Amino acid sequence: GTMTWGQQNTEAEGHEQMDYALDQGINFFDTAELYSIPPRPETQGSTERIIGSWFKARGTRDKVILASKVVGRS
């Protein structure tokens, strides 16, 4: 799960956790458009932005299966 990135964890911590996960053979990441949790308008989508910046910085998009879901207004 990635739901704490952007509120409970920083972007740098999210990147570190994804680096570690990939190094350990984890290649499936789950996210949602409302993350980070707890949902707040000012942090909505922050987790997906962090994942995107990690993909861009690391060039790892082809190594990860990314599952995202949409819940709508919350």
N, CA, C and O atoms as a Tripos MOL2 file, in Angstrom:
@<TRIPOS>MOLECULE
protein
  296   295    74     0     0
PROTEIN
NO_CHARGES

@<TRIPOS>ATOM
      1 N           0.8120   -1.1920    0.0000 N.3       1 GLY1
      2 CA          0.0000    0.0000    0.0000 C.3       1 GLY1
      3 C           0.8530    1.2530    0.0000 C.2       1 GLY1
      4 O           2.0120    1.2300    0.4150 O.2       1 GLY1
      5 N           0.2800    2.3240   -0.4600 N.am      2 THR2
      6 CA          0.9930    3.5890   -0.6060 C.3       2 THR2
      7 C           0.2270    4.7480    0.0290 C.2       2 THR2
      8 O           0.5640    5.9140   -0.1770 O.2       2 THR2
      9 N          -0.7840    4.4230    0.7870 N.am      3 MET3
     10 CA         -1.7470    5.4420    1.1830 C.3       3 MET3
     11 C          -1.2370    6.4930    2.1540 C.2       3 MET3
     12 O          -1.9380    7.4750    2.3990 O.2       3 MET3
     13 N          -0.0620    6.3320    2.7090 N.am      4 THR4
     14 CA          0.4280    7.3300    3.6630 C.3       4 THR4
     15 C           1.3570    8.3530    3.0240 C.2       4 THR4
     16 O           1.7050    9.3520    3.6540 O.2       4 THR4
     17 N           1.7620    8.1150    1.7820 N.am      5 TRP5
     18 CA          2.7270    9.0200    1.1540 C.3       5 TRP5
     19 C           2.0690   10.3390    0.7910 C.2       5 TRP5
     20 O           1.0720   10.3810    0.0700 O.2       5 TRP5
     21 N           2.6420   11.4010    1.2990 N.am      6 GLY6
     22 CA          2.1320   12.7360    1.0240 C.3       6 GLY6
     23 C           1.4960   13.3940    2.2310 C.2       6 GLY6
     24 O           1.1700   14.5810    2.2000 O.2       6 GLY6
     25 N           1.3180   12.6220    3.3000 N.am      7 GLN7
     26 CA          0.7530   13.1940    4.5210 C.3       7 GLN7
     27 C           1.4830   12.6460    5.7460 C.2       7 GLN7
     28 O           2.0350   13.4090    6.5380 O.2       7 GLN7
     29 N           1.4830   11.3350    5.8960 N.am      8 GLN8
     30 CA          2.1740   10.7260    7.0240 C.3       8 GLN8
     31 C           3.6390   10.4410    6.7020 C.2       8 GLN8
     32 O           4.4680   10.3160    7.6040 O.2       8 GLN8
     33 N           3.9490   10.3380    5.4170 N.am      9 ASN9
     34 CA          5.3200   10.1270    4.9640 C.3       9 ASN9
     35 C           5.6390   11.1400    3.8760 C.2       9 ASN9
     36 O           4.7630   11.5400    3.1080 O.2       9 ASN9
     37 N           6.8850   11.5460    3.8180 N.am     10 THR10
     38 CA          7.3160   12.5260    2.8280 C.3      10 THR10
     39 C           7.5400   11.8610    1.4740 C.2      10 THR10
     40 O           7.5390   10.6360    1.3600 O.2      10 THR10
     41 N           7.7300   12.6840    0.4630 N.am     11 GLU11
     42 CA          8.0620   12.1660   -0.8670 C.3      11 GLU11
     43 C           9.3620   11.3730   -0.8230 C.2      11 GLU11
     44 O           9.4560   10.3000   -1.4180 O.2      11 GLU11
     45 N          10.3630   11.8950   -0.1220 N.am     12 ALA12
     46 CA         11.6480   11.1920   -0.0190 C.3      12 ALA12
     47 C          11.4750    9.8240    0.6370 C.2      12 ALA12
     48 O          12.0900    8.8480    0.2070 O.2      12 ALA12
     49 N          10.6430    9.7490    1.6730 N.am     13 GLU13
     50 CA         10.3980    8.4630    2.3290 C.3      13 GLU13
     51 C           9.6540    7.5040    1.4070 C.2      13 GLU13
     52 O           9.9520    6.3100    1.3860 O.2      13 GLU13
     53 N           8.6930    8.0150    0.6480 N.am     14 GLY14
     54 CA          7.9910    7.1830   -0.3210 C.3      14 GLY14
     55 C           8.9380    6.6270   -1.3650 C.2      14 GLY14
     56 O           8.8630    5.4500   -1.7170 O.2      14 GLY14
     57 N           9.8340    7.4750   -1.8610 N.am     15 HIS15
     58 CA         10.8310    7.0200   -2.8400 C.3      15 HIS15
     59 C          11.7310    5.9510   -2.2270 C.2      15 HIS15
     60 O          12.0330    4.9450   -2.8680 O.2      15 HIS15
     61 N          12.1490    6.1660   -1.0080 N.am     16 GLU16
     62 CA         13.0000    5.1920   -0.3170 C.3      16 GLU16
     63 C          12.2780    3.8540   -0.1580 C.2      16 GLU16
     64 O          12.8690    2.7930   -0.3610 O.2      16 GLU16
     65 N          11.0050    3.9140    0.2040 N.am     17 GLN17
     66 CA         10.2340    2.6810    0.3840 C.3      17 GLN17
     67 C          10.0360    1.9520   -0.9450 C.2      17 GLN17
     68 O          10.1010    0.7230   -0.9880 O.2      17 GLN17
     69 N           9.7960    2.6880   -2.0210 N.am     18 MET18
     70 CA          9.6580    2.0470   -3.3370 C.3      18 MET18
     71 C          10.9740    1.4600   -3.8100 C.2      18 MET18
     72 O          10.9940    0.3770   -4.3950 O.2      18 MET18
     73 N          12.0800    2.1610   -3.5630 N.am     19 ASP19
     74 CA         13.4090    1.6100   -3.8960 C.3      19 ASP19
     75 C          13.6170    0.2860   -3.1720 C.2      19 ASP19
     76 O          14.0410   -0.7000   -3.7740 O.2      19 ASP19
     77 N          13.3190    0.2700   -1.8870 N.am     20 TYR20
     78 CA         13.4950   -0.9310   -1.0710 C.3      20 TYR20
     79 C          12.5900   -2.0600   -1.5710 C.2      20 TYR20
     80 O          13.0320   -3.2010   -1.7130 O.2      20 TYR20
     81 N          11.3400   -1.7400   -1.8340 N.am     21 ALA21
     82 CA         10.3990   -2.7560   -2.3110 C.3      21 ALA21
     83 C          10.8890   -3.3830   -3.6070 C.2      21 ALA21
     84 O          10.9020   -4.6070   -3.7400 O.2      21 ALA21
     85 N          11.2890   -2.5580   -4.5570 N.am     22 LEU22
     86 CA         11.7590   -3.0790   -5.8400 C.3      22 LEU22
     87 C          13.0110   -3.9310   -5.6480 C.2      22 LEU22
     88 O          13.1460   -4.9820   -6.2740 O.2      22 LEU22
     89 N          13.9140   -3.4930   -4.7970 N.am     23 ASP23
     90 CA         15.1280   -4.2660   -4.5030 C.3      23 ASP23
     91 C          14.8060   -5.6260   -3.8870 C.2      23 ASP23
     92 O          15.5640   -6.5820   -4.0520 O.2      23 ASP23
     93 N          13.6770   -5.7100   -3.1770 N.am     24 GLN24
     94 CA         13.2670   -6.9630   -2.5360 C.3      24 GLN24
     95 C          12.3970   -7.8340   -3.4430 C.2      24 GLN24
     96 O          11.9220   -8.8900   -3.0240 O.2      24 GLN24
     97 N          12.1910   -7.3970   -4.6660 N.am     25 GLY25
     98 CA         11.4150   -8.1780   -5.6210 C.3      25 GLY25
     99 C           9.9330   -7.8510   -5.6590 C.2      25 GLY25
    100 O           9.1720   -8.5330   -6.3460 O.2      25 GLY25
    101 N           9.5090   -6.8350   -4.9420 N.am     26 ILE26
    102 CA          8.1030   -6.4200   -4.9800 C.3      26 ILE26
    103 C           7.9040   -5.5430   -6.2080 C.2      26 ILE26
    104 O           8.6040   -4.5470   -6.3890 O.2      26 ILE26
    105 N           6.9470   -5.9190   -7.0480 N.am     27 ASN27
    106 CA          6.7280   -5.1520   -8.2760 C.3      27 ASN27
    107 C           5.2630   -4.7640   -8.4660 C.2      27 ASN27
    108 O           4.8730   -4.3880   -9.5710 O.2      27 ASN27
    109 N           4.4430   -4.8460   -7.4180 N.am     28 PHE28
    110 CA          3.0300   -4.4930   -7.4860 C.3      28 PHE28
    111 C           2.7560   -3.4070   -6.4570 C.2      28 PHE28
    112 O           2.8990   -3.6350   -5.2550 O.2      28 PHE28
    113 N           2.3640   -2.2340   -6.9220 N.am     29 PHE29
    114 CA          2.0380   -1.1220   -6.0410 C.3      29 PHE29
    115 C           0.5590   -0.7930   -6.2000 C.2      29 PHE29
    116 O           0.0270   -0.8040   -7.3100 O.2      29 PHE29
    117 N          -0.0950   -0.5040   -5.0900 N.am     30 ASP30
    118 CA         -1.5100   -0.1750   -5.0670 C.3      30 ASP30
    119 C          -1.6680    1.2720   -4.6140 C.2      30 ASP30
    120 O          -1.0050    1.7120   -3.6740 O.2      30 ASP30
    121 N          -2.5350    1.9980   -5.2770 N.am     31 THR31
    122 CA         -2.7940    3.3830   -4.9030 C.3      31 THR31
    123 C          -4.2490    3.7310   -5.2130 C.2      31 THR31
    124 O          -5.0090    2.8880   -5.6890 O.2      31 THR31
    125 N          -4.6220    4.9550   -4.9440 N.am     32 ALA32
    126 CA         -5.9610    5.4630   -5.2710 C.3      32 ALA32
    127 C          -5.8740    6.9690   -5.4420 C.2      32 ALA32
    128 O          -4.9920    7.6270   -4.8910 O.2      32 ALA32
    129 N          -6.7980    7.4920   -6.2070 N.am     33 GLU33
    130 CA         -6.7380    8.9220   -6.5020 C.3      33 GLU33
    131 C          -7.0090    9.7710   -5.2770 C.2      33 GLU33
    132 O          -6.6800   10.9570   -5.2860 O.2      33 GLU33
    133 N          -7.5870    9.2280   -4.2360 N.am     34 LEU34
    134 CA         -7.8550   10.0540   -3.0510 C.3      34 LEU34
    135 C          -6.7110   10.0590   -2.0510 C.2      34 LEU34
    136 O          -6.7170   10.8610   -1.1180 O.2      34 LEU34
    137 N          -5.7260    9.1780   -2.2240 N.am     35 TYR35
    138 CA         -4.6280    9.0870   -1.2390 C.3      35 TYR35
    139 C          -3.8230   10.3580   -1.2180 C.2      35 TYR35
    140 O          -3.5540   10.8660   -2.3070 O.2      35 TYR35
    141 N          -3.4320   10.8980   -0.1790 N.am     36 SER36
    142 CA         -3.0670   10.1540    1.0160 C.3      36 SER36
    143 C          -4.2100   10.1290    2.0250 C.2      36 SER36
    144 O          -5.1700   10.8940    1.9370 O.2      36 SER36
    145 N          -4.0700    9.2440    2.9620 N.am     37 ILE37
    146 CA         -5.0910    8.9960    3.9840 C.3      37 ILE37
    147 C          -4.6190    9.5920    5.3070 C.2      37 ILE37
    148 O          -3.4310    9.4910    5.6150 O.2      37 ILE37
    149 N          -5.4890   10.2080    6.1030 N.am     38 PRO38
    150 CA         -6.9100   10.4030    5.8520 C.3      38 PRO38
    151 C          -7.1360   11.4210    4.7450 C.2      38 PRO38
    152 O          -6.3490   12.3540    4.5830 O.2      38 PRO38
    153 N          -8.2160   11.2430    3.9800 N.am     39 PRO39
    154 CA         -8.4490   12.1220    2.8330 C.3      39 PRO39
    155 C          -8.6790   13.5750    3.2470 C.2      39 PRO39
    156 O          -9.4430   13.8810    4.1610 O.2      39 PRO39
    157 N          -7.9860   14.4440    2.5350 N.am     40 ARG40
    158 CA         -8.1610   15.8920    2.7100 C.3      40 ARG40
    159 C          -8.0080   16.5340    1.3450 C.2      40 ARG40
    160 O          -7.1820   16.0840    0.5510 O.2      40 ARG40
    161 N          -8.7640   17.5540    1.0520 N.am     41 PRO41
    162 CA         -8.6660   18.1790   -0.2740 C.3      41 PRO41
    163 C          -7.2470   18.6170   -0.6340 C.2      41 PRO41
    164 O          -6.8360   18.5050   -1.7890 O.2      41 PRO41
    165 N          -6.5030   19.1140    0.3480 N.am     42 GLU42
    166 CA         -5.1620   19.6330    0.0410 C.3      42 GLU42
    167 C          -4.1150   18.5420   -0.1980 C.2      42 GLU42
    168 O          -3.0340   18.8380   -0.7080 O.2      42 GLU42
    169 N          -4.4080   17.3040    0.1560 N.am     43 THR43
    170 CA         -3.4420   16.2220   -0.0820 C.3      43 THR43
    171 C          -3.9530   15.1880   -1.0830 C.2      43 THR43
    172 O          -3.2350   14.2420   -1.4090 O.2      43 THR43
    173 N          -5.1740   15.3510   -1.5730 N.am     44 GLN44
    174 CA         -5.7300   14.3840   -2.5230 C.3      44 GLN44
    175 C          -4.8250   14.2670   -3.7440 C.2      44 GLN44
    176 O          -4.4330   15.2730   -4.3350 O.2      44 GLN44
    177 N          -4.5010   13.0440   -4.1110 N.am     45 GLY45
    178 CA         -3.6510   12.7890   -5.2670 C.3      45 GLY45
    179 C          -2.1610   12.8500   -4.9930 C.2      45 GLY45
    180 O          -1.3610   12.5890   -5.8920 O.2      45 GLY45
    181 N          -1.7680   13.1890   -3.7700 N.am     46 SER46
    182 CA         -0.3400   13.3420   -3.4800 C.3      46 SER46
    183 C           0.4190   12.0300   -3.6250 C.2      46 SER46
    184 O           1.5680   12.0280   -4.0670 O.2      46 SER46
    185 N          -0.2070   10.9140   -3.2580 N.am     47 THR47
    186 CA          0.4760    9.6280   -3.3850 C.3      47 THR47
    187 C           0.7630    9.3080   -4.8440 C.2      47 THR47
    188 O           1.8610    8.8580   -5.1720 O.2      47 THR47
    189 N          -0.2080    9.5350   -5.7240 N.am     48 GLU48
    190 CA          0.0270    9.2720   -7.1400 C.3      48 GLU48
    191 C           1.0960   10.1990   -7.7040 C.2      48 GLU48
    192 O           1.8760    9.7750   -8.5570 O.2      48 GLU48
    193 N           1.1560   11.4450   -7.2590 N.am     49 ARG49
    194 CA          2.2110   12.3530   -7.7120 C.3      49 ARG49
    195 C           3.5820   11.8530   -7.2590 C.2      49 ARG49
    196 O           4.5560   11.9490   -8.0070 O.2      49 ARG49
    197 N           3.6610   11.3240   -6.0460 N.am     50 ILE50
    198 CA          4.9330   10.8010   -5.5230 C.3      50 ILE50
    199 C           5.3710    9.5810   -6.3280 C.2      50 ILE50
    200 O           6.5470    9.4500   -6.6680 O.2      50 ILE50
    201 N           4.4410    8.7010   -6.6300 N.am     51 ILE51
    202 CA          4.7730    7.5300   -7.4460 C.3      51 ILE51
    203 C           5.2500    7.9860   -8.8260 C.2      51 ILE51
    204 O           6.2330    7.4630   -9.3510 O.2      51 ILE51
    205 N           4.5610    8.9500   -9.4030 N.am     52 GLY52
    206 CA          4.9650    9.4670  -10.7190 C.3      52 GLY52
    207 C           6.3490   10.0880  -10.7090 C.2      52 GLY52
    208 O           7.1230    9.8880  -11.6450 O.2      52 GLY52
    209 N           6.6710   10.8360   -9.6700 N.am     53 SER53
    210 CA          8.0050   11.4570   -9.6160 C.3      53 SER53
    211 C           9.0810   10.3960   -9.4230 C.2      53 SER53
    212 O          10.2010   10.5520   -9.9090 O.2      53 SER53
    213 N           8.7440    9.3040   -8.7070 N.am     54 TRP54
    214 CA          9.6960    8.1940   -8.5420 C.3      54 TRP54
    215 C           9.9230    7.4970   -9.8740 C.2      54 TRP54
    216 O          11.0640    7.2120  -10.2390 O.2      54 TRP54
    217 N           8.8330    7.2160  -10.6120 N.am     55 PHE55
    218 CA          8.9880    6.6050  -11.9390 C.3      55 PHE55
    219 C           9.8810    7.4680  -12.8300 C.2      55 PHE55
    220 O          10.7760    6.9590  -13.5050 O.2      55 PHE55
    221 N           9.6320    8.7620  -12.8230 N.am     56 LYS56
    222 CA         10.4090    9.6780  -13.6770 C.3      56 LYS56
    223 C          11.8750    9.7160  -13.2610 C.2      56 LYS56
    224 O          12.7620    9.6810  -14.1140 O.2      56 LYS56
    225 N          12.1350    9.7870  -11.9650 N.am     57 ALA57
    226 CA         13.5110    9.8840  -11.4700 C.3      57 ALA57
    227 C          14.2880    8.5810  -11.6520 C.2      57 ALA57
    228 O          15.4880    8.6030  -11.9260 O.2      57 ALA57
    229 N          13.6020    7.4470  -11.4990 N.am     58 ARG58
    230 CA         14.2880    6.1540  -11.5200 C.3      58 ARG58
    231 C          14.2020    5.4370  -12.8610 C.2      58 ARG58
    232 O          14.9850    4.5230  -13.1220 O.2      58 ARG58
    233 N          13.2670    5.8370  -13.7110 N.am     59 GLY59
    234 CA         13.0780    5.1430  -14.9780 C.3      59 GLY59
    235 C          12.6110    3.7080  -14.7810 C.2      59 GLY59
    236 O          13.0350    2.8070  -15.5040 O.2      59 GLY59
    237 N          11.7310    3.4960  -13.7920 N.am     60 THR60
    238 CA         11.3420    2.1440  -13.4070 C.3      60 THR60
    239 C           9.9110    1.7790  -13.7980 C.2      60 THR60
    240 O           9.4060    0.7480  -13.3550 O.2      60 THR60
    241 N           9.2530    2.5880  -14.6090 N.am     61 ARG61
    242 CA          7.8410    2.3190  -14.9070 C.3      61 ARG61
    243 C           7.6350    0.9230  -15.4890 C.2      61 ARG61
    244 O           6.6210    0.2850  -15.2060 O.2      61 ARG61
    245 N           8.5590    0.4460  -16.2820 N.am     62 ASP62
    246 CA          8.4100   -0.8610  -16.9150 C.3      62 ASP62
    247 C           8.6350   -2.0270  -15.9520 C.2      62 ASP62
    248 O           8.4280   -3.1820  -16.3250 O.2      62 ASP62
    249 N           9.0530   -1.7410  -14.7290 N.am     63 LYS63
    250 CA          9.3340   -2.7950  -13.7430 C.3      63 LYS63
    251 C           8.2350   -2.9650  -12.7060 C.2      63 LYS63
    252 O           8.3170   -3.8580  -11.8620 O.2      63 LYS63
    253 N           7.2030   -2.1200  -12.7540 N.am     64 VAL64
    254 CA          6.1850   -2.1100  -11.7060 C.3      64 VAL64
    255 C           4.7910   -2.2450  -12.3070 C.2      64 VAL64
    256 O           4.4640   -1.6030  -13.3050 O.2      64 VAL64
    257 N           3.9860   -3.0820  -11.6880 N.am     65 ILE65
    258 CA          2.5680   -3.1410  -11.9800 C.3      65 ILE65
    259 C           1.8970   -2.1640  -11.0290 C.2      65 ILE65
    260 O           2.0150   -2.3050   -9.8120 O.2      65 ILE65
    261 N           1.2040   -1.1870  -11.5630 N.am     66 LEU66
    262 CA          0.5620   -0.1520  -10.7500 C.3      66 LEU66
    263 C          -0.9410   -0.3050  -10.8210 C.2      66 LEU66
    264 O          -1.5290   -0.2390  -11.9000 O.2      66 LEU66
    265 N          -1.5640   -0.5090   -9.6700 N.am     67 ALA67
    266 CA         -3.0160   -0.6020   -9.5870 C.3      67 ALA67
    267 C          -3.5370    0.6570   -8.9230 C.2      67 ALA67
    268 O          -3.1200    1.0040   -7.8180 O.2      67 ALA67
    269 N          -4.4480    1.3390   -9.5970 N.am     68 SER68
    270 CA         -5.0500    2.5240   -9.0260 C.3      68 SER68
    271 C          -6.5550    2.4030   -9.1180 C.2      68 SER68
    272 O          -7.0910    1.8230  -10.0620 O.2      68 SER68
    273 N          -7.2190    2.9490   -8.1430 N.am     69 LYS69
    274 CA         -8.6730    2.9050   -8.1380 C.3      69 LYS69
    275 C          -9.2240    4.3040   -7.9140 C.2      69 LYS69
    276 O          -8.5310    5.1980   -7.4270 O.2      69 LYS69
    277 N         -10.4650    4.4670   -8.2760 N.am     70 VAL70
    278 CA        -11.1410    5.7630   -8.1300 C.3      70 VAL70
    279 C         -12.3890    5.5410   -7.2850 C.2      70 VAL70
    280 O         -13.1910    4.6500   -7.5640 O.2      70 VAL70
    281 N         -12.5420    6.3540   -6.2580 N.am     71 VAL71
    282 CA        -13.7330    6.2550   -5.4180 C.3      71 VAL71
    283 C         -14.6690    7.4380   -5.6190 C.2      71 VAL71
    284 O         -15.8070    7.4170   -5.1500 O.2      71 VAL71
    285 N         -14.2040    8.4500   -6.3020 N.am     72 GLY72
    286 CA        -15.0430    9.6230   -6.4990 C.3      72 GLY72
    287 C         -14.9470   10.5820   -5.3310 C.2      72 GLY72
    288 O         -13.9900   10.5440   -4.5590 O.2      72 GLY72
    289 N         -15.9230   11.4240   -5.2090 N.am     73 ARG73
    290 CA        -15.9040   12.4550   -4.1680 C.3      73 ARG73
    291 C         -15.9920   11.7940   -2.7980 C.2      73 ARG73
    292 O         -16.7760   10.8710   -2.5790 O.2      73 ARG73
    293 N         -15.1790   12.2860   -1.8990 N.am     74 SER74
    294 CA        -15.2150   11.7630   -0.5290 C.3      74 SER74
    295 C         -14.9500   12.8710    0.4590 C.2      74 SER74
    296 O         -14.9370   12.6310    1.6660 O.2      74 SER74
@<TRIPOS>BOND
     1     1     2 1
     2     2     3 1
     3     3     4 2
     4     3     5 am
     5     5     6 1
     6     6     7 1
     7     7     8 2
     8     7     9 am
     9     9    10 1
    10    10    11 1
    11    11    12 2
    12    11    13 am
    13    13    14 1
    14    14    15 1
    15    15    16 2
    16    15    17 am
    17    17    18 1
    18    18    19 1
    19    19    20 2
    20    19    21 am
    21    21    22 1
    22    22    23 1
    23    23    24 2
    24    23    25 am
    25    25    26 1
    26    26    27 1
    27    27    28 2
    28    27    29 am
    29    29    30 1
    30    30    31 1
    31    31    32 2
    32    31    33 am
    33    33    34 1
    34    34    35 1
    35    35    36 2
    36    35    37 am
    37    37    38 1
    38    38    39 1
    39    39    40 2
    40    39    41 am
    41    41    42 1
    42    42    43 1
    43    43    44 2
    44    43    45 am
    45    45    46 1
    46    46    47 1
    47    47    48 2
    48    47    49 am
    49    49    50 1
    50    50    51 1
    51    51    52 2
    52    51    53 am
    53    53    54 1
    54    54    55 1
    55    55    56 2
    56    55    57 am
    57    57    58 1
    58    58    59 1
    59    59    60 2
    60    59    61 am
    61    61    62 1
    62    62    63 1
    63    63    64 2
    64    63    65 am
    65    65    66 1
    66    66    67 1
    67    67    68 2
    68    67    69 am
    69    69    70 1
    70    70    71 1
    71    71    72 2
    72    71    73 am
    73    73    74 1
    74    74    75 1
    75    75    76 2
    76    75    77 am
    77    77    78 1
    78    78    79 1
    79    79    80 2
    80    79    81 am
    81    81    82 1
    82    82    83 1
    83    83    84 2
    84    83    85 am
    85    85    86 1
    86    86    87 1
    87    87    88 2
    88    87    89 am
    89    89    90 1
    90    90    91 1
    91    91    92 2
    92    91    93 am
    93    93    94 1
    94    94    95 1
    95    95    96 2
    96    95    97 am
    97    97    98 1
    98    98    99 1
    99    99   100 2
   100    99   101 am
   101   101   102 1
   102   102   103 1
   103   103   104 2
   104   103   105 am
   105   105   106 1
   106   106   107 1
   107   107   108 2
   108   107   109 am
   109   109   110 1
   110   110   111 1
   111   111   112 2
   112   111   113 am
   113   113   114 1
   114   114   115 1
   115   115   116 2
   116   115   117 am
   117   117   118 1
   118   118   119 1
   119   119   120 2
   120   119   121 am
   121   121   122 1
   122   122   123 1
   123   123   124 2
   124   123   125 am
   125   125   126 1
   126   126   127 1
   127   127   128 2
   128   127   129 am
   129   129   130 1
   130   130   131 1
   131   131   132 2
   132   131   133 am
   133   133   134 1
   134   134   135 1
   135   135   136 2
   136   135   137 am
   137   137   138 1
   138   138   139 1
   139   139   140 2
   140   139   141 am
   141   141   142 1
   142   142   143 1
   143   143   144 2
   144   143   145 am
   145   145   146 1
   146   146   147 1
   147   147   148 2
   148   147   149 am
   149   149   150 1
   150   150   151 1
   151   151   152 2
   152   151   153 am
   153   153   154 1
   154   154   155 1
   155   155   156 2
   156   155   157 am
   157   157   158 1
   158   158   159 1
   159   159   160 2
   160   159   161 am
   161   161   162 1
   162   162   163 1
   163   163   164 2
   164   163   165 am
   165   165   166 1
   166   166   167 1
   167   167   168 2
   168   167   169 am
   169   169   170 1
   170   170   171 1
   171   171   172 2
   172   171   173 am
   173   173   174 1
   174   174   175 1
   175   175   176 2
   176   175   177 am
   177   177   178 1
   178   178   179 1
   179   179   180 2
   180   179   181 am
   181   181   182 1
   182   182   183 1
   183   183   184 2
   184   183   185 am
   185   185   186 1
   186   186   187 1
   187   187   188 2
   188   187   189 am
   189   189   190 1
   190   190   191 1
   191   191   192 2
   192   191   193 am
   193   193   194 1
   194   194   195 1
   195   195   196 2
   196   195   197 am
   197   197   198 1
   198   198   199 1
   199   199   200 2
   200   199   201 am
   201   201   202 1
   202   202   203 1
   203   203   204 2
   204   203   205 am
   205   205   206 1
   206   206   207 1
   207   207   208 2
   208   207   209 am
   209   209   210 1
   210   210   211 1
   211   211   212 2
   212   211   213 am
   213   213   214 1
   214   214   215 1
   215   215   216 2
   216   215   217 am
   217   217   218 1
   218   218   219 1
   219   219   220 2
   220   219   221 am
   221   221   222 1
   222   222   223 1
   223   223   224 2
   224   223   225 am
   225   225   226 1
   226   226   227 1
   227   227   228 2
   228   227   229 am
   229   229   230 1
   230   230   231 1
   231   231   232 2
   232   231   233 am
   233   233   234 1
   234   234   235 1
   235   235   236 2
   236   235   237 am
   237   237   238 1
   238   238   239 1
   239   239   240 2
   240   239   241 am
   241   241   242 1
   242   242   243 1
   243   243   244 2
   244   243   245 am
   245   245   246 1
   246   246   247 1
   247   247   248 2
   248   247   249 am
   249   249   250 1
   250   250   251 1
   251   251   252 2
   252   251   253 am
   253   253   254 1
   254   254   255 1
   255   255   256 2
   256   255   257 am
   257   257   258 1
   258   258   259 1
   259   259   260 2
   260   259   261 am
   261   261   262 1
   262   262   263 1
   263   263   264 2
   264   263   265 am
   265   265   266 1
   266   266   267 1
   267   267   268 2
   268   267   269 am
   269   269   270 1
   270   270   271 1
   271   271   272 2
   272   271   273 am
   273   273   274 1
   274   274   275 1
   275   275   276 2
   276   275   277 am
   277   277   278 1
   278   278   279 1
   279   279   280 2
   280   279   281 am
   281   281   282 1
   282   282   283 1
   283   283   284 2
   284   283   285 am
   285   285   286 1
   286   286   287 1
   287   287   288 2
   288   287   289 am
   289   289   290 1
   290   290   291 1
   291   291   292 2
   292   291   293 am
   293   293   294 1
   294   294   295 1
   295   295   296 2
@<TRIPOS>SUBSTRUCTURE
     1 GLY1         2 RESIDUE 1 A GLY
     2 THR2         6 RESIDUE 1 A THR
     3 MET3        10 RESIDUE 1 A MET
     4 THR4        14 RESIDUE 1 A THR
     5 TRP5        18 RESIDUE 1 A TRP
     6 GLY6        22 RESIDUE 1 A GLY
     7 GLN7        26 RESIDUE 1 A GLN
     8 GLN8        30 RESIDUE 1 A GLN
     9 ASN9        34 RESIDUE 1 A ASN
    10 THR10       38 RESIDUE 1 A THR
    11 GLU11       42 RESIDUE 1 A GLU
    12 ALA12       46 RESIDUE 1 A ALA
    13 GLU13       50 RESIDUE 1 A GLU
    14 GLY14       54 RESIDUE 1 A GLY
    15 HIS15       58 RESIDUE 1 A HIS
    16 GLU16       62 RESIDUE 1 A GLU
    17 GLN17       66 RESIDUE 1 A GLN
    18 MET18       70 RESIDUE 1 A MET
    19 ASP19       74 RESIDUE 1 A ASP
    20 TYR20       78 RESIDUE 1 A TYR
    21 ALA21       82 RESIDUE 1 A ALA
    22 LEU22       86 RESIDUE 1 A LEU
    23 ASP23       90 RESIDUE 1 A ASP
    24 GLN24       94 RESIDUE 1 A GLN
    25 GLY25       98 RESIDUE 1 A GLY
    26 ILE26      102 RESIDUE 1 A ILE
    27 ASN27      106 RESIDUE 1 A ASN
    28 PHE28      110 RESIDUE 1 A PHE
    29 PHE29      114 RESIDUE 1 A PHE
    30 ASP30      118 RESIDUE 1 A ASP
    31 THR31      122 RESIDUE 1 A THR
    32 ALA32      126 RESIDUE 1 A ALA
    33 GLU33      130 RESIDUE 1 A GLU
    34 LEU34      134 RESIDUE 1 A LEU
    35 TYR35      138 RESIDUE 1 A TYR
    36 SER36      142 RESIDUE 1 A SER
    37 ILE37      146 RESIDUE 1 A ILE
    38 PRO38      150 RESIDUE 1 A PRO
    39 PRO39      154 RESIDUE 1 A PRO
    40 ARG40      158 RESIDUE 1 A ARG
    41 PRO41      162 RESIDUE 1 A PRO
    42 GLU42      166 RESIDUE 1 A GLU
    43 THR43      170 RESIDUE 1 A THR
    44 GLN44      174 RESIDUE 1 A GLN
    45 GLY45      178 RESIDUE 1 A GLY
    46 SER46      182 RESIDUE 1 A SER
    47 THR47      186 RESIDUE 1 A THR
    48 GLU48      190 RESIDUE 1 A GLU
    49 ARG49      194 RESIDUE 1 A ARG
    50 ILE50      198 RESIDUE 1 A ILE
    51 ILE51      202 RESIDUE 1 A ILE
    52 GLY52      206 RESIDUE 1 A GLY
    53 SER53      210 RESIDUE 1 A SER
    54 TRP54      214 RESIDUE 1 A TRP
    55 PHE55      218 RESIDUE 1 A PHE
    56 LYS56      222 RESIDUE 1 A LYS
    57 ALA57      226 RESIDUE 1 A ALA
    58 ARG58      230 RESIDUE 1 A ARG
    59 GLY59      234 RESIDUE 1 A GLY
    60 THR60      238 RESIDUE 1 A THR
    61 ARG61      242 RESIDUE 1 A ARG
    62 ASP62      246 RESIDUE 1 A ASP
    63 LYS63      250 RESIDUE 1 A LYS
    64 VAL64      254 RESIDUE 1 A VAL
    65 ILE65      258 RESIDUE 1 A ILE
    66 LEU66      262 RESIDUE 1 A LEU
    67 ALA67      266 RESIDUE 1 A ALA
    68 SER68      270 RESIDUE 1 A SER
    69 LYS69      274 RESIDUE 1 A LYS
    70 VAL70      278 RESIDUE 1 A VAL
    71 VAL71      282 RESIDUE 1 A VAL
    72 GLY72      286 RESIDUE 1 A GLY
    73 ARG73      290 RESIDUE 1 A ARG
    74 SER74      294 RESIDUE 1 A SER
